[in-house]
């Protein structure tokens, strides 16, 4: 069973905020702290963490005990990588005016472009998963609506 869009967004925003506080590094949190901040029930919390891990939003590892977990917000790393590759691409534009003897720099630009393409592919896959989840939710709602209409017609 997947998360509602609002719940999904709430958890993504929470992990993004915490990741920003930790400057994109791994961080350890108590499940109770996450529940308190998000207002989610423990079952919803477990489902949300599992769903976000499957969607590639976060990476989860066991913490110091069963009440804690270590998290890494993966989308923040992609944002940081995008900023650094933007800086590399602006450097490459400036180097176009230099002599052609500096071919190692062009290799670096090619590598950064390859990384950008890889990141874009990951983002597209993430979006495809989210669309598929939303389509499944819509189909479920349509089925429930049809059941309700059938009950109304029988009366």
C-alpha positions in Angstrom: 0.0 0.0 0.0 1.5 3.3 -1.1 1.5 6.7 0.6 -0.9 9.5 -0.1 0.7 12.3 -2.0 0.3 14.7 0.9 2.0 12.3 3.3 4.8 11.6 0.7 5.4 15.3 0.3 5.5 15.9 4.0 8.2 13.2 4.6 10.2 14.4 1.6 10.1 18.0 2.9 11.1 16.8 6.4 14.1 14.8 5.2 15.1 17.7 3.0 15.0 20.1 5.9 17.0 17.8 8.2 19.5 17.0 5.4 20.0 20.8 4.9 20.7 21.1 8.7 23.4 18.4 8.4 24.7 19.9 5.2 23.9 16.8 3.0 25.8 14.4 5.2 24.4 11.2 6.8 22.4 11.8 10.0 21.0 9.6 12.7 17.4 10.3 14.0 15.1 8.6 16.5 11.9 7.4 15.0 10.0 9.2 17.7 11.6 12.5 16.6 10.4 11.9 13.1 6.9 11.1 14.3 6.8 14.2 16.5 7.9 16.4 13.6 5.6 14.9 10.9 2.7 14.0 13.2 2.5 10.5 11.6 1.6 7.3 13.3 4.2 4.6 13.7 2.7 2.4 11.0 2.6 5.4 8.6 6.2 6.3 9.6 7.4 2.8 8.7 5.5 2.7 5.4 6.8 6.2 4.5 10.4 5.3 5.2 10.1 2.1 3.2 8.4 3.9 0.3 11.0 6.8 0.3 13.8 4.2 0.3 12.3 2.3 -2.6 11.8 5.6 -4.5 15.4 6.5 -4.1 14.7 9.6 -2.0 16.5 8.4 1.1 18.9 5.7 2.1 18.3 4.0 5.4 20.7 2.0 7.6 20.3 0.7 11.2 21.1 3.1 13.9 22.7 2.7 17.4 19.6 0.7 18.5 16.2 -0.3 17.2 14.8 3.2 18.0 17.2 5.0 15.7 18.2 4.9 12.1 20.9 6.5 9.9 19.5 8.4 6.9 21.0 9.9 3.9 18.8 12.2 1.8 19.8 11.3 -1.8 18.0 14.1 -3.6 20.1 16.7 -1.8 23.3 15.0 -3.0 21.9 15.3 -6.5 21.2 19.0 -6.0 24.8 19.5 -4.7 26.2 17.6 -7.7 24.1 19.7 -10.1 25.5 22.9 -8.5 29.1 21.6 -8.8 28.6 20.5 -12.4 27.1 23.9 -13.2 30.3 25.4 -11.9 32.3 23.0 -14.1 30.3 23.8 -17.2 30.7 27.6 -16.6 34.5 26.9 -16.3 34.4 25.0 -19.6 32.7 27.9 -21.4 35.5 30.1 -20.2 38.1 27.6 -21.3 36.8 27.5 -24.9 38.7 30.6 -25.6 42.0 29.0 -24.5 44.4 27.1 -26.7 43.4 23.6 -27.8 46.4 22.2 -25.9 44.2 21.8 -22.8 42.4 18.6 -23.8 42.4 17.1 -20.3 39.8 19.7 -19.4 37.5 18.5 -22.1 37.6 15.0 -20.7 36.5 16.5 -17.3 33.6 18.3 -19.0 32.6 15.0 -20.7 32.7 13.2 -17.4 30.5 15.9 -15.8 28.1 15.7 -18.6 27.9 11.9 -18.2 27.2 12.4 -14.5 24.5 14.9 -15.4 22.9 12.4 -17.7 23.1 9.7 -15.1 21.4 12.0 -12.5 18.7 13.0 -15.0 18.0 9.3 -15.7 17.7 8.7 -11.9 15.3 11.6 -11.6 13.2 10.4 -14.6 13.0 6.9 -13.1 11.9 8.4 -9.8 9.2 10.5 -11.5 8.1 7.4 -13.4 7.7 5.5 -10.2 5.7 8.3 -8.6 3.4 8.6 -11.7 2.9 4.8 -11.6 2.0 5.0 -7.9 -0.4 7.9 -8.6 -2.0 5.9 -11.4 -2.5 3.0 -9.1 -4.1 5.2 -6.5 -6.4 6.7 -9.1 -7.4 3.2 -10.3 -8.1 2.2 -6.7 -10.3 5.3 -6.2 -12.2 4.5 -9.4 -12.9 1.0 -8.3 -14.2 2.2 -4.9 -16.3 4.8 -6.7 -17.8 2.1 -8.9 -18.6 0.0 -5.9 -20.4 2.9 -4.2 -22.4 3.7 -7.4 -23.4 0.0 -7.6 -24.6 0.1 -4.0 -26.6 3.3 -4.7 -28.2 1.8 -7.8 -29.3 -1.3 -5.8 -31.2 0.8 -3.3 
